[in-house]
Amino acid sequence: MNGLIVFSGNSNPELAKEVAKQIGTNLGECTIGRFADFETLVRIETDVRDKDVYVVQSTCNPVNENLMELLVFIDALKRASAGRITAVIPWYGYARQDYKSNPQDPISAKLVANLITTAGADRVVAVDLHSKPIQGFFDIPVENLSAIAIQCDYLKSLKLKNLIAVSPDAGGVKRARKFAKILNADMAVINKYRPKENVAEVMSIIGDVKGKNAVIVDDMVDTAGTLCEGAKALKKAGANKIYAVATHAPLSGPAISRIRSSDLEEVIITDTIPFGEKPKIKKIVLLSVAPILAEVINRMHTGEPVYAPFSGSQTNISGFI
């Protein structure tokens, strides 16, 4: 693509490589290293003057290191006279801190937005932000894409009958409703209580799941405690097979062992966060968001509408809204 350059940070190079491949280009050349005291060094080795540049970097674990690398990368591009800099952040770290739970809490999602803007990014592309209002934390355009098209395509390929989409909490009802509409399924909600971070207690199931194949719809699986407790409650309420879909999968701490011993048939995740060296188990299905990112980058570069039906999806719906 004339005038388009895709770079990769260290957080998710395989995804960046696949995005560049689907666009029909190679990754831009750069050197990313550390000084003796572990300060981040980024050296751009491809001419970016007046070019349309995209940096693919998830701010996943190690979050602070990957975030700092993104900021230094953007600054290096700005000082190399890049024409337009787009930060492609498949997983936006600190997104869970998007409001004050207590009077003296920070709003770290806003702080990170300020840092990215100040570093010199002209636009941001993210995938399934933890909450849509985070888009308003930026003073630059933000495209909040969705993996719903590829997730629904996979679920349709399973040819499951008598489906019900299940929201893991009240906050996820809108997302679950989209899945229910696309899959022509019923909907239920798990009523849960969270006494502290990463701990959830299921109170009840709102909706009839008896004899149905349930799909728990969430944006993220971290320690998998909420997910596995929800699956247990659904099974107790009479659900048949239980699946789960989530765009982001940090899979921290005991997540893998919990999923392995849970009532879940499959947990369908994407590669916004690299799976890396995590133990591979049959219950985890990994889908790629590379086709979505590649098509959006193409459209942004050529000035086409981003929020149009995603041609790679069999669902024939907008995969981005």
Buried (B, 14 or more C-beta within 10 A) or exposed (E): BEEBBBBBBBBBBBBBBBBBBBBEBEBBEBEBEEEEEEEBEBEBEBEBEEBBBBBBBBBBBEBEBBBBBBBBBBBBBBEBEBBBBBBBBBBBBBBBBBEEEEEEEEBBBBEBBEBBBEBBBBBBBBBBBBBEEBBEBBEBBBBBBBBBBBBBBBBBEBEBEEBBBBBBBEEBBEBBBBBBEBBEBBBBBBEBEEEEEEEBEBEEBBBEBEEBBBBBBBBBBBBBBBBBBBBBBBBEBEBBBBBBBBBBBBBEEEBBEBBBEBBBBBBBBBBBBBBEEEEEEEBBBEBBBBBBBBBBBBBBBEEEEBEEEBEBBEBEBBBBE
